[in-house]
Amino acid sequence: MTSVCLYLQIHQPYRLKRYGLFDIGHDSEYFNDESESNLNNRRLLLKVAEKSYLPTATLLLQLLKAHPEFKVSLSFSGIVLKQIERDAPIVLDLFKQLVATGRVEILGETYYHSLAFFYSLPEFERQVAKHRELIKNLFGIEPRVFRNTELSYRNDLGAWADAKGYAGIITEGWDPVLGWRSPNYVYRPKGAKNARLLLKNYRLSDDIAFRFSTPSWAGWPLTPEKFSQWIAAAPGDTVNLFMDFETFGEHQWEETGIFNFLENLPRELLKNPRIDFKTPSEVIAAYEPKDEVDVPHILTWADTDRDLTAWVGNDLQHSAIDTLYGLEKGVLSSNNEKIVEDWRRLQTSDHFYYMCTKWFADGDVHAYFSPYTSPYEAFTTYMSALKDLEMRLRT
């Protein structure tokens, strides 16, 4: 039996508005942009909701009703849930209906979609606790499997998840880490006793998430029948398809046929009696770990390097993130809820991703996601807001 474990990530940052040197000391509303610019968070959220969240959630609900064997897992950043709750409550209602089916698992993560684990463990744990509380309040459940921001992982994170009682944690199934092993099995994190490690099958996941609408790709056009054959031919216990929720309708537009693909995929897969669907918790419960995986250095999903260089690979990014976490003690001792909230929103990994100066294929991906004209504009905007935050702490 081969299980398909489909997990979708939902996240939208609070983007900084056009904030410059002359705003420092005069404007502490870094994220409030009511203009028609590409930095307007409400407008962007509503656009993505219309193109992706509403049609995809509606389709998933139909698939769950049509196929009792179908299952899917979701992971939300806390900040996207608060934006959806405020600006698109109909989307939140759909997500609640999905969870109410009993066949949708929600994963744990950091509330602010931050890289805090690698810079401040206490702050990381505060954000995880805040996320857990939000998921409990909105959906009535507590996550049992953990997903760190950007699938970032290291041995000590696996040990942390184990110590905190999580059944498992997920990350990228990267070849240099796995060696001869396949991502299609359950593994033990190094240093963990009970928690399990699930690894993304990046080849099959990226066939949908990145290559689906690329005519030059050898696998194009990708059909449910063809993809089901690839799944059936994959050796192992579980094929973990991890990707952004926005793959459907936003990254891959409706015109590409992505919704038709999703609509027909469960039926095609379930035609094979040796294929089923499982959530991450069910995969962990069903299959014994094959081996221990050692990840001494940070692993992520991004770029050809699969490390943190997409976020902290140049001097701009290092300067920004070091300054940010250097403010932690002063921010928390201020007892000012607005300052603490602004500081935490500034931790969202997207801000540093926009500052990346990589070129070629990696650079194209970064440029696609960035609302700025250049990494340097992203950096100066961010550092201006951070400078104002420092001034607020002093005064």
N, C-alpha and C positions, 0 to 999 in steps of 0.2 A: 504494500500500500504506500502511495506517495501522497502526502498532504500538501495542499496549497495554503500558505499562510499569507494573506493579503493584509497589509497594514498601510494606512494613509495618514500623512502628517498634515495638520492644518495650522498655519501660522501666518500672521501679518504683523509687522512691527508698528510701533508708533514712530513714524518718520519725522525727523527734524524739519521744521519749516526753514525758509530762507533766513538764516540767522547769521549776522556778520559782526565785525569788530565794533561798529557803532551801536549795536544793540546791547553790548555788554554793559551791565550796570543799570540798564533802563527797561529791560524786558525779560521777565522770567518765565514766559509762556513759550517754551521751546517747541512744543509739538502742536500747537493750535494754529492751523493754517486754513483759513476759510476762502482762500483764493481758488482760482481754477488751475493752479499749477499741478505738476506731477508729484507734489509733496502733500497734497490734501488727503489726510488719512481717511476721513469719512467718505469722500468721493471714491477713493481707491477701494475701500472695503465694499462699498455698494456695487462697484463695477465687477469685482471678483465674485461677489455673491450672486449677481445676475448671470455671469458667464459660467461659473463653476459650482459654487456651493449649493445653490438652489436646484439646478438640474441634476447634479451628481447625487446629492442626498435623496432627491425624489426617486431617481433611478435605483439607487441602492435599496431603498425601502421597497420598491416594486420587486426587485430581485429576491429580497429576503422573503417576501410573501409568496413569490412564484416557486422558489426552490428552498424547501425546508433544510436542505443540506448546506446551503450557502452561508458563509460566515465572513465577517470582515472586522478589522480592528482599527481604531482611530487614536490619534494622539493630538491633543490641542495644547498650544501654549496658553497660559492664563490670559495674556494680553489680547490674543485674538478673540477669546471667549467674551471678554469684557466689551470689546468693540462690537462683536456680533450682538450681544445682549442689548447694547445701546442703539445700534444703527440698523440691525437686521434681525429683529426678534423672531421672524418667521423661519429663519435659518436655524436658530437655536431650537425652536420647536421641532423641526425636522430631525435634528441631531438627537433630541430627547426621544422621539419616536423610534429612531434606529436603535438606541440603547435599550428601549423598553421591549424590543423583540427578544432579548435574552441571548442573541447571537452576535452581539457587537461588544468587543472588549475595548476598554479605554486604558491607555498606558499612562504611566507616571512620567513626569519630566520637570524641568524648572519652569516656574511661573513666567519669568521674563525672557525665556529663550536665551539664556546667558551661558557664558563659558566659565561661570564662577567656580566650578569644581577645581579648576587648574590654577585659580588665583586666590580663593578664599573659601575654605571648606565650611566655616560657620555660615557665611552668606549663602552658599550653595544649599545648605540644609534648611535655612530659613525659606528660601524660594521653593524648595521641594515641598516643604510642609504647607506653604500657602497654596501651592497648586493642588495638593491632596485635599485640602479643605474646600477649595472651589469645586473640584470634581464631585466631592461628596455632596455639597449643597445643591449643585445643578442636576446631577444625575443619580444621586443616591448610592454610589458605589465607591470603593477604594481600589486604586490601581494595584495590581499584583506583579506586573512586569514593568521595568523601567527603561526609558529611552532618554539618553542624554542629548542635549542640544547638538545638532549637526551629526548625530550618531557618534559623537566623540567618545572615545573609550581608552582606557588604560587598565593595567592589572589592578591598581588600587581602587578604581571605580567598581570593578567587579567584586572586590572584597568588601567594599562599602555596601553595595546592594545586598550582598549575602548577609552582612551583619545587621542590616535594617529589615531583614525578613522578606525581601522580594524573591519571588519564585525564579525570576530570570531578568536578563538585561539583553538588549539588542545592539548590534553594531554592524559595521561593514565586513563583508566576507572577502577580504583583500588577499590576493594570491601570495605576495611576499610574506604575509603573516601566516597563512595556512600551509604554505609549502605544498606537499603532495596531497593534502586533505581537501575535501569538498565542503562548500558552505551548506550542503544539503543534509546536514546532521546536527543534532544537539551536542553541545560541548560543555565542558566545565571551565569556568574562568579560573585562571591561576590564582591560588590563594583563597578560593572559596570552598565552603563545605557543602552547601545545599543549593545555592543558586545555579542556574544554567545560563549558557550563552547561546543566543540565536544570531545567525549571521545572514546578512542580506546576500541574496544571489544577484550581484550587481549586473551581470550580463543580461539576464532575463528581465530584471526590473528596468534597466535602462533601455531595453528594446521598446518598452512602452513609454517610459518617461521622457526619453530624449530622442530616440531614433524613429518613432512611429510615423512621423510626417516627412521623413527625409528620403526623397526619391533616389538619391545616390547610394543609399544603404542597400546591401545585397539582400536583406530580408524584406525589403519593401515590395509590395504593400503587405502589411502585417494583418492577417485575418485571424479570427478566433480559432478556426480549424488548424491553421498552421501553428499558432502559438500552443494550442493544446497538444499537438504532436511533439513539440519541443519539451513541454512539461513531462509528457509521458516517457520521453526518452532520457530524461534527467535521472541519473542514479542517486540513490539516497532515500531518506525518510521524509524530508520536508523541503519544499521549494519556497523560500521566503521572499515574497515580492513586496519590497518596501519602497514607497515613493510618496511624493507630495500629493495631497488631495487635489491641488490646483492643476495637476497633470491633465485632469479631465475638464476641458473647457477653457482654461486659462493658458497653460503652457502648450497644450495641444488643442487648437480651436475646434469648435463643433464641425467646421467645414472639412476637417481632416478625416472625419468618420470615427473619432475617438469614442463617442457615446454609443454608436452602433456596435463598436468592438466590445465595450464593457457590457452592453446589454446582452450580447450573445455568448460571452466568454463562459459564464458559469454553466450554461446548458451544454456547451461543447465539452468542457472539462468533465462534467458529471456523466457524460455518455460512457466514459471509461470507468468500469467498476473498480479499478485499482487506484482511482483518484478521489480524494475527498477534500473538504475544507476544514481547517482548524484555526482557532485563535492561538496567539502565542502561549497562553497558559495551557491550552489543551495539547499543543505540541510538546511542551515541557513534560506534561503528565504522561503522554503517550509513549515517548521514546527515551530510551536510555542514552546517556552521553557516550560518544564514541572515543573521546580523548580530551585532554586538557590543552587549552590554547593559551599561549604565552604572548602577551602584548605589552612589552616593557616601555614602548614609546607610544605617544598619542596617535590614535587611528581615527580618521573621519571618513565621510563619504566623498569629500570634495577633491576635484582636480586630479591630475595625474599623480600627484604626490600622496594623496590620501592622508594628509596630516593637517596641522593647524595653520599652515602657511597661507591658506586662503584668508585667514583672519588676522594672523600676527606674523606675516612673513616679510614685512619691510619696516623701516624705521618709523614711518608714519603710524602704522598700526601699533608698534611697540610703545611709542610715546603716548598714544591715546589711551591704551588699555592700562599701562602702568600708572599714568596720572589718575585714571578713573578709580582703580582699586586702592591707590594711595590715599584717597579721600574717605575710605570706609569708616575709620574711627571717628573722624569729625562729623560725618553725616549722621551716624547712628547716635552719637552723643548729643546732637542738636535737638533731638526730640521734636523735630519739625516734620510732620507727616508729608507735607508737600515736597520738601527737600529730599526726603528719603525716597519718595515715589519717583521724582525726577531722576535721581541717581540710579535707581534700579531700571528705569526705562532706558537710560543711557548704557546699561550693560547688555542690551539685546545685541546678539552677534551680528545682525544685519549691518549695523553702523560700521563695524570693522571690515566686513565683507566689501562694502562700497569703496573702501580705501585701498583695495588690492591693486597692485601694479603689474600683475602677470600679463603676459602677452599670448598670442596665438589662440589655440582653442580654449584654454582656460580663461584667457582674458575676455573672449567673446561671451562666455557664460556669465562672467561677472558684470559685464556691461549690460547684458540683457536685464538683469535683476536690479540694476542701480538706477535711481531717479536723478542722479547727478550727471553733469557733463563730463566729469573727470574724477579720478580718485583724490586729486588735490582739492577740488571743491568740497568733496565729502569730508576731507580731513579738516579744512579750515572752518567749515560749518560746525562740525562736531566740537573742535577745540574752542571755538567761540562760546558755545553753550556751556562747555565744561568750565571755562574761565569764569563765566558769570556765576556758575554754581559755587565755585571757590569763593567768589566775592560775597555771595549770600551767606556762606558759612562764617566768614570773618565779621560780617556785620550783624 
